[in-house]
Amino acid sequence: MNKDILIVYHSETGFTEKYARWLSEDLDCLAISLDSAKKQNLKEYKKILFGSWMMAGEVQRLKEIQEICPDEDNCVLFVTGAAPANFADNFTAIHTALQNLDFDIKYFYLQSGLNYQKMKFRNRMVMRMMNIMLKIRKPVGENEIMLKSILKNSFDNSRREYLVPMENYVLTGSEEQK
Ligand SMILES: Cc1cc2nc3c(=O)[nH]c(=O)nc-3n(C[C@H](O)[C@H](O)[C@H](O)COP(=O)(O)O)c2cc1C
């Protein structure tokens, strides 16, 4: 087992955890939840991969990243979201959030899906409200048309191969496959 790398994830409905598990198998390293990571001494790890998810344009619990990996050079962020990877708003949101933290690290966005069954009640209600809103008024612009089409039902678009650029970056410093 690679004891230099640690994966720390925050997940509510399981997608970020699934990506963390795939990463831990591919990189042969440990994956632990953010809550359990906060109780441990993480100083021995040379690289920490911090995973979380997008909610209404915000990366959940991102502020805790500096507590988990204070050194920019040792830290990589991955963020899951329902929107496809070509949805620029998510990249802008992640980029801006990191800028606001003054934390200059490499990040990767991974499309996941939606799981209405596993959502907390409050979040399920938020999504239902968004669905109703998009139903009663004509969607404005490409983004709203895309959102209307993906938000209706649970779906799973997570793919193990989406991790390849990140795994190459972690292992070689380059996203390209050698
Ligand atoms: C209330 C709510 C808001 C969401 N907002 C966004 C969003 O702004 N952008 C996006 O791409 N996905 C959004 N999603 C989808 C989640 O980011 C996606 O399902 C994520 O993978 C959940 O991670 P988890 O399964 O690890 O909890 C939202 C989900 C919920 C429940």
The ligand as a Gaussian input file, in Angstrom:
#p B3LYP/6-31G(d) Opt

LIG

0 1
 C      -29.280000      20.572000      -3.305000
 C      -28.327000      20.132000      -4.384000
 C      -27.715000      21.081000      -5.192000
 C      -26.838000      20.667000      -6.211000
 N      -26.214000      21.625000      -6.962000
 C      -25.367000      21.238000      -7.954000
 C      -24.679000      22.201000      -8.741000
 O      -24.761000      23.409000      -8.515000
 N      -23.883000      21.748000      -9.752000
 C      -23.733000      20.429000     -10.021000
 O      -23.012000      20.068000     -10.965000
 N      -24.341000      19.474000      -9.266000
 C      -25.143000      19.856000      -8.248000
 N      -25.746000      18.915000      -7.451000
 C      -25.453000      17.489000      -7.681000
 C      -24.369000      16.974000      -6.737000
 O      -23.219000      17.778000      -6.807000
 C      -23.968000      15.546000      -7.108000
 O      -25.064000      14.687000      -6.984000
 C      -22.789000      15.098000      -6.243000
 O      -22.052000      14.092000      -6.891000
 C      -23.231000      14.596000      -4.882000
 O      -22.120000      14.089000      -4.208000
 P      -22.243000      12.942000      -3.121000
 O      -23.041000      11.836000      -3.760000
 O      -20.860000      12.552000      -2.827000
 O      -22.959000      13.538000      -1.956000
 C      -26.592000      19.289000      -6.435000
 C      -27.195000      18.336000      -5.589000
 C      -28.044000      18.744000      -4.578000
 C      -28.664000      17.709000      -3.684000

